[in-house]
Amino acid sequence: MSVIVHSNENIDSALKRLHREVLREKVLETYRSKAFRIREADLKIAKRKEWAKMKRRRRTAARRAK
């Protein structure tokens, strides 16, 4: 991953481009996931929580739509 800084370009805008590229390629998320061991059970718990949140939102939206 690299960003070429042009001669007439501000260094801040080049850093902003680099930051966007890092976010796009999910470098930090990959690093965090590989830095520590995450148990399979923890992943299942996180997925279950996420699904429960979506289910609650759908139910409240359906109730409000009536």
Backbone hydrogen bonds in HBPLUS format (Angstrom, degrees):
<---DONOR---> <-ACCEPTOR-->    atom                        ^
c    i                          cat <-CA-CA->   ^        H-A-AA   ^      H-
h    n   atom  resd res      DA  || num        DHA   H-A  angle D-A-AA Bond
n    s   type  num  typ     dist DA aas  dist angle  dist       angle   num
A0009-GLU N   A0006-HIS O   3.18 MM   3  5.17 165.9  2.20 108.2 111.2     1
A0014-ALA N   A0010-ASN O   3.29 MM   4  6.65 151.2  2.38 145.3 153.3     2
A0015-LEU N   A0011-ILE O   2.94 MM   4  6.22 153.7  2.01 146.9 154.1     3
A0016-LYS N   A0012-ASP O   2.94 MM   4  6.16 148.7  2.04 142.5 151.4     4
A0017-ARG N   A0013-SER O   2.99 MM   4  6.26 150.3  2.08 140.5 147.7     5
A0018-LEU N   A0014-ALA O   2.97 MM   4  6.27 153.8  2.04 146.0 153.3     6
A0019-HIS N   A0015-LEU O   2.88 MM   4  6.12 157.7  1.93 148.0 154.0     7
A0020-ARG N   A0016-LYS O   2.98 MM   4  6.24 157.0  2.03 147.0 152.7     8
A0021-GLU N   A0017-ARG O   3.03 MM   4  6.26 153.9  2.10 144.9 151.9     9
A0022-VAL N   A0018-LEU O   2.91 MM   4  6.21 154.1  1.98 150.9 158.1    10
A0023-LEU N   A0019-HIS O   2.97 MM   4  6.24 159.6  2.01 150.6 155.8    11
A0024-ARG N   A0020-ARG O   2.87 MM   4  6.05 154.3  1.94 145.7 153.3    12
A0025-GLU N   A0021-GLU O   3.01 MM   4  6.18 154.7  2.07 147.4 152.8    13
A0027-VAL N   A0022-VAL O   3.29 MM   5  5.62 165.4  2.31 152.8 156.1    14
A0026-LYS N   A0023-LEU O   3.24 MM   3  5.01 155.6  2.30  96.9 104.1    15
A0030-THR N   A0026-LYS O   3.16 MM   4  6.22 158.5  2.21 141.1 146.9    16
A0031-TYR N   A0027-VAL O   2.96 MM   4  6.17 156.9  2.01 148.4 155.2    17
A0032-ARG N   A0028-LEU O   2.92 MM   4  6.15 162.8  1.95 151.0 155.0    18
A0033-SER N   A0029-GLU O   2.99 MM   4  6.18 155.6  2.05 146.1 152.8    19
A0034-LYS N   A0030-THR O   3.06 MM   4  6.23 140.7  2.22 143.2 153.1    20
A0034-LYS N   A0031-TYR O   3.21 MM   3  5.23 127.7  2.50  94.7 107.9    21
A0035-ALA N   A0031-TYR O   2.86 MM   4  5.89 127.5  2.14 145.2 159.5    22
A0043-LEU N   A0039-ARG O   3.26 MM   4  6.68 151.4  2.35 145.8 153.1    23
A0044-LYS N   A0040-GLU O   3.03 MM   4  6.37 157.9  2.08 150.4 156.4    24
A0045-ILE N   A0041-ALA O   2.91 MM   4  6.16 155.6  1.97 148.7 155.6    25
A0046-ALA N   A0042-ASP O   2.96 MM   4  6.18 159.2  2.01 146.2 151.4    26
A0047-LYS N   A0043-LEU O   2.96 MM   4  6.23 160.4  2.00 150.1 155.2    27
A0048-ARG N   A0044-LYS O   2.90 MM   4  6.09 160.1  1.94 149.4 155.0    28
A0049-LYS N   A0045-ILE O   2.92 MM   4  6.17 158.0  1.97 150.9 156.5    29
A0050-GLU N   A0046-ALA O   2.99 MM   4  6.22 159.1  2.04 148.1 153.7    30
A0051-TRP N   A0047-LYS O   2.93 MM   4  6.19 161.9  1.96 153.3 157.9    31
A0052-ALA N   A0048-ARG O   2.90 MM   4  6.09 155.4  1.96 146.7 154.0    32
A0053-LYS N   A0049-LYS O   2.93 MM   4  6.19 153.4  2.00 147.6 154.6    33
A0054-MET N   A0050-GLU O   3.02 MM   4  6.34 159.3  2.06 149.1 154.3    34
A0055-LYS N   A0051-TRP O   2.85 MM   4  6.05 156.6  1.90 149.4 156.4    35
A0056-ARG N   A0052-ALA O   2.94 MM   4  6.16 158.8  1.98 148.6 153.5    36
A0057-ARG N   A0053-LYS O   3.01 MM   4  6.28 160.5  2.05 148.1 153.5    37
A0058-ARG N   A0054-MET O   2.90 MM   4  6.15 160.2  1.94 151.2 156.4    38
A0059-ARG N   A0055-LYS O   2.94 MM   4  6.16 162.7  1.97 150.4 155.1    39
A0060-THR N   A0056-ARG O   2.96 MM   4  6.20 165.7  1.98 154.7 157.9    40
A0061-ALA N   A0057-ARG O   2.92 MM   4  6.07 156.6  1.98 146.9 154.0    41
A0062-ALA N   A0058-ARG O   2.85 MM   4  6.06 154.2  1.91 149.3 156.6    42
A0063-ARG N   A0059-ARG O   2.91 MM   4  6.14 155.2  1.97 148.0 154.9    43
A0064-ARG N   A0060-THR O   2.92 MM   4  6.12 157.2  1.97 146.7 152.7    44
A0065-ALA N   A0061-ALA O   2.96 MM   4  6.07 142.1  2.10 141.0 151.2    45
A0066-LYS N   A0063-ARG O   3.35 MM   3  5.55 144.5  2.48  99.4 108.5    46
